[in-house]
């Protein structure tokens, strides 16, 4: 954080005061201002904080984050400075073979990207929906696996890793599982002393990866290993510190493949074309009346009418028209947690409609929620003992009042929670767009109102739209939609990573 912002914010948080512009005119309030400045000076002297001037700004860092930034810059520079170390590959023959094997002809942009990926020790692949990232990655992995290259695939979340497994046919793990996180020790078993055993690491959904986790992954990369980083740079940045993918791309320290051509099959989808329109600052096109489409905008001005319409669309209209299960197939995404159109209120309303309380069935009230059988729930933090991770969505399968346990059926496993652990799960009829990152759902329903103004940003709307596979329905105000589309300013994040990457390159 810039020193010039850190000191006044600390003063306000600690003492409820604003800084005095002219110390000569100060009253007694100057004592606290001096106190905060002195505390910062002492913490820097003792190494609890580090101050560094980057591009003319005095930035104050937590030491661990500073080390992680430096570590990323050094590791990326080292990787980028070396050629690929794969077995000999005849590019022409390899491309012809992979096209025959997959039945998909590679576009010139994909051929160029594939060539670059096979010749580089590290490569970054970015692009929006429908531009052929999956086809490119599958082609690369097929060629390398045929050459007996050991490929390790990972993603930040369990759902993203599952999607990667489904699209490639190869096992993918969460980054934490790949690096063998040890809950007791609070760290990873894999590092420079005990690196990963493979020739190539593929990191998908890289926009979600923060500075500390990227550093941990790079530390565990084998000495002769290769790295492919895949992500959509226009999506929301990571929840944790930094904008790693953006910094890697903007620094140009490693080869970057930008896929921009929307392929014919994807171009027939309004979800895809509207996602790209939003990304370019244009309003989405809802489609012609009475013509079947996969993208709808239902205009409603009052929040109460939005909620009524949303409940009707989720519980009746979509299930009836498309023969879908409202619990399994439909996901409501909201920009915020609070407010009448926030996740908390929507979850209460959706639970009442989709899973009403039934006589004789057990119910438990904990941590502000009422949990019922069949409830759709989301894991809100990583639990390595249960092997469930932040963002995993499941359904309550069993509720034992006597044993005081709740059993949740996730996609491929069950997890049991004592009543005291129920703060780890929350209803998931509606979740935030941030929580949906790395996941895809058959149907997305999204309320959009000016009450969300704090978060009405282009990358938030774009991320929400791109979560839908078959159908996206936005319910709300045209003004709110326009506000989001035209607000291309992503929230500022203070970081020294980009400057470090550029300095290492020079």
N, C-alpha and C positions, 0 to 999 in steps of 0.2 A: 504494500500500500504506500502511496506517496506520503512522505513525512508531513507535507503541508495539509493533508486531509486527516492523517492519523491523529495528530495532536488535538485539533479542535473537536473531532468526534469522540476522542477519549475524554476530553474535558466535559463534553455534554453528557456522555454516558455516566461518568463517575460522579459529577457534581451538578449536573443540570444547568451548566453555564455555557455561554458562548464566549469565544476568546476576545480579549480586548485588543482593538486595532492599534491604539497608541498607548504604550505602557506609561508614558509621562502623565496621561490623563486618567490612569487607572485608579480604581478604588481598591477596597480590600479583596476584590475578586482576583487580583493579580497573583495572590498567594497560591491558589490552586493551579493557575496557569503555569507558574514556575515549577510547581510540584510535579505536574505531568511531564513537563520538559525534562526535569531532573531524573524522573523515573525512567524515561526512555533512554536518556544518556547512560544511566547506570546499567540498564538491561543490555545495551549494546556493548558496554565495557566488559560485562560479565559473560558475553556470548549467548545470552538468552534470545537476543534479536540481532540481526545483521543489517547494517545500512550500506547501500551501494548506489552509486550514481550510474544510471542507465539512460542513454540518449538525453542527457541533460536533466533528468529527474532524479531526485533523491528518494529511492525506494527502500522501505523497511521490510525485511523478510523474516519469516520463521527459518531457522537454520536448516531444518530438514528439507524444506521446499527449495531453498537455495541450492543445496547439494543435489537434489533431484533434477532441477533445471540444468545444472552444470553437467550432471551425469548423462542426461538425454542428449545434450549438445555434443559431448565428446563421443558417445557411442554412435550417434547418427553420422557424425563426420568420419569416424573410423570405417563404418560400414560403406558409406558412399564413396570412399576413396579406393575401394577394391572392386575388381570385376567378379562376376559370378564364378562359382566353383562347381557347377553341375557337370555331370558326365557329358562327353561330346554329343551335341544334338544338331542334326541336319534340319534347319528351320523349315525349309520348303517341304521336305518329306513329313516332318512332324505336323505341320499345319494341315496338309492333305489327309494324313492319317486321322487326326483328331476330328476333322470335319466329317469324314466318313463314319467314324465311331459314334459321334453325337447326332449326326444327321442335320447339323446346323452349319450353314456357311458363314464364315467370319467376315464381317465388314472390314474395309480397309483400315478404319480407326482401331478395330479390335486386333487386326493383324499387327499393326504397329505397336500396340500396347503389349501384345503377347511377346513380340520380339524383344522389346525393352525389358520386360519382366524376366525373360530367359537369359538376358545378358547382364543383368544388374544384381549386385549383392543385396540392395534394398530398393524397393519401388513403392510408390504411393499411388493408389487407384481411387479416384473420386468421381462422382456423378450421381444424378438423381434417379428417379424410378424409370424403368423402361429403356435404359441406355445400354443394357447388355453387360452389366457388371458380373452377373451370375454366369452367363455364357463364357465370358472371358476367364473367370476364375476356374470354372469347370474344365475348360480347355487346358489351362496352365497345369492344373493338378493332374489331369489324365496323362499329359505328356511326361510330367516329372515322375509320377507313380510308375509309369511304364519303364522308366529308366532306373527304378528302384531307389528313387530319392525318398527319404523318410520325411513325410509331411505332418506337421503338428498344427491343428486348427483350433483357434480360440476366439471367444467373444466376451464382452463384459458381463452379460447376464445369462441366466439359464435359458430363458426363452430365445435369446439371440443365438446361443450355441446350438439349441435344438433346430432352429431354422437353418443354420449353417450345415448341420448334419443332413437335414432333409434335402437341401439344394445341391450338395456335393456328393452325398452317398458315403462320405468319410466321417469318422468320429470327430466331433468337435467338443471342446470342454470350455467351461468358464475359465477366465484368466487365473482366478484364484485356485481352481482345481488343477489346472495345468502346472502352476507353480508350486503345487502341493502346500497349500496354506495349512499351518499348524496352529489351531486355536489356542492350545495351552501355551505355546511359546510366543504367540502373537506375531508370527512372521512366516516367511516362506522357506520351504526346504530347498527350493531351487534358486541358485544365485551363481555368481562367478566361480565360487569354489565347487559347486555342485550343479553344473549347467544342465539344461534340457538335453535329452538324447534324441536328436533329429537333425535334419539338414536344412529344413525350411520351416519357419513359423509364419502362419497366416493369421493376421489379426483383423477380424471383421467388426463392423459397427464402431469404428475407431473414434467417431465424434463423441462417443460416450466416455472415452478413457481420459482420466485426469493425469496430472503431472506425476504424483507419487506412483501410481500403478504402471504408467508407461516406463518409468525408471526401473521399477522392479522387473518388468518383462525384459527390458534391454539388458539388464544385469545377468539374466538367466540364459540369454541367447548363447548357443555354443560358439566357440572361437571361430569355427569355419562355417557358421550358420548363415542362412539367408533370411530376409524379412520382407513380407508383403503386407502393407497396411491398406485396408479397404474401408472406405467410409464416405458418407455424404456430408460434405463440409457445410452445406446450407441448413442442416438440421440444428436442433438445439445443441448447445455445447454441454460438456459434462457437468454433473451436479457438483463434483469436487473441483479443486482449484485448477485454473489454467484453461487454455484453448489449444490443446496439443495438436490436433489434426490441422487446424488453421495455421498454426505456427510452422509446422513441418512443410506445409504447402507453400506458404508465403516466403519462407526462407530460401526455397529452391536449393536446399542443401542436398536433396536426393532427387532422383528422377521422378517426375509426376505425370501420371496418365490421367487426363481429363476426358471422360467419355461424355459427349454432349448430344450425340445423334439418337433421337428417339426412334426405335425400330417400329416397322409397320404394324406388327401385331399389338404392340403396346400403344401405338398412336390411336388405335380404335377405342381406347379406354379414356373416358372423360376424367377418371381419377388421375391418370398419368398426365394428360394434357393440361388439366387444371392445376395440378401440383406445379408443373413447369410455368404456367401463367402466373401463379401466385409468386413463385420464386423470381420472376422477372418484373414484379410490381404491377401486374395486371389483375383485374377482377376475374374470378372464375366464371365460366359460362355454364349455366345450369342445364342447357339442352332445350330442345323444342318440346312444346306441350304435346302430350299424348304419344310421345315417342319414348320407347324403353331406353333407359340409360343407367349408368352405374354411379351417377353423381346428381344429387338433388339439393336445392336450396329452398327451404320453406320459410317464407318471411313471416315473422311475428314481432310485434313491437313491444308488447308488455311482457315483463318477466313471468307473470302468472300464466299468460296464454302460452308462453314458450314451454313452461313445465308441463302444462296440460297436454300440449301437442306432443312433446317428447315422450311422455308416458304412453300416450295412445299409439305413437309410431313404434315404440319398442315392444309394447305388449300385444298389439293387435295388427297394425297395418303391415309391418315388415314380415312378421311370422306368417300371416295369412297369404300375402302376395307371393312371397319367395319360398314358402314352406321351410322356414328356419326356426331353430330353437332360440328363444330370446335369451336364455342363460348362457348357452354354449357358443352361439354364433354372433351375438350382438354385443358390442362394447360401447358404452357411453364414455366419451372423453370430454373433460371440462378444463378450461384454462386455469381455474383456481380452486382452492379448497373451501374458501369462505363465500358467504353470500347466498341468496336464494337460488342461484344457478351454480353454486359451488358443489364440490364433490360430497361434502357432508350432507347437505340438504337433499341432494339428488339421490344419494344412497338410501336415505330414510324413505323417500317417496317410492323409489323403484322396488325396494324390499317389500313395502306394503302391497304393491301391485303384483309383483312377480312371485313373491314367496310369502303370502300372508300367514299370520299365526294360525295354527290349527289346534283344535282342542285335543287333549291327551298327549300332545307331542312336547318333549322337553325343550326348554328355552333357558339360556343363561345370559344374564346381563353383566357385562364387564367392560371397564374402560370406556364407558360412554356409548357402547353399542349393545344391541340385542342380537345374540347369535342363535340361529335356528337351523334345523336340519335343512339341507339342500341350498343353504346360503352360498353365494359366490363370494369368495374371499381372496385377498392378495397378501402375500408375505411382504412385510415392510422393512425387513433387515436380513442380512445374511446369517444363516444358522448352519454352521458346518457340521455340527453333531447330527442334525436332522437331515442334512443334505438338501435344504431348501434355501432359496436365495431371493434377495430383494427383487420384487417384480413377478415372482412365480404366482400364477393364479390357479385356484382349485375350488372345490366344492365341499361343504361340510357333509361327511358321510355318516358320522356317528357322534352322538352327544350323550355322554354318560354322567348323569347327575350324581350317582353314588360314588363312582371312582373319580369324579371331578376331572374328566378329560374330554377333549374334543378331538375327533379324528378328521383330518382333511385329506380328500383324495386329489392329489395333483395329477398331472397327465400320466406319469409313469410310476408313481409311487404314493404311498400314504405316509402321513406324518401325524404324530399324536402330540397334543399340547395339554399340559396341566392348565387349570383355569387361571393360575397366576401368570401363565405365559401368553395369554390371549392378547396382550399388548403388541405381540409380534405380527398379528394378522388384523385386517380390517375389511369391511365389506368392499366388494369390487364390482358392484353393478355399475358404478361410475368410478373412474380413476382420473388422475391428472394426466395431461398430455406428456408431462415430464416422465411420469411413471410408465408410460406406454412405449417409450423409446426402446428400440431393439426388438419390438414385438410386431406381429401382424395379426389382424383379426378379419374374419370374413366380412363383417359389417361394422362400420363406425357411425355413431350418431353423436353430433357435437353441437352443444348450445353455444351461441356467440352473442354477447350483449355488451353495451357500453359500460356496464358495471364491472367488466373485466379489464377496464382501460389500462390498468397498470401492466398487464401482461399481453395486451393486444399487439403482438409483434409478428412480422412476416415469417420468421423461422419457426415460431410456435404453431401458427396456422399450417404452414407447409409440413411440419413434422406430423401434425394430427391427420392431415389428409393422406399422407403417404403410409399411414398405419392400416388403411383399408384395402382389402384384397378384391372384394366383389362389389361392395356398395359403400358409398359415403353420403350421409345425409347431414346437412348443416341446418340448424333451426335457429333463427334469430333475426337481428336487425341488419339491414343493408349498411347502415352507418358503421356498425361495429365491424362488419366484414371489410369495409373500405378502410377503416382505421388500421386494421391488422395488415392488410395488403400493402398499404402505403407507408407503414412504419418499418423501414428496412434497417433501422439502427439496432443492432444487437447491443445488449447491455455491455458496458465497458468492463473489461477485466484487466487488472494490473498484473503484469507478468514480465519477467526478464527473458523468457525462453526464446522468443523470436530474435531478440538482439544477440543472445548467446549463440544461437544456431548460425546466424550471419557472421558473427565474429569468428567462430570456429572455421567457417568456410573460407574466410579471408586469410 
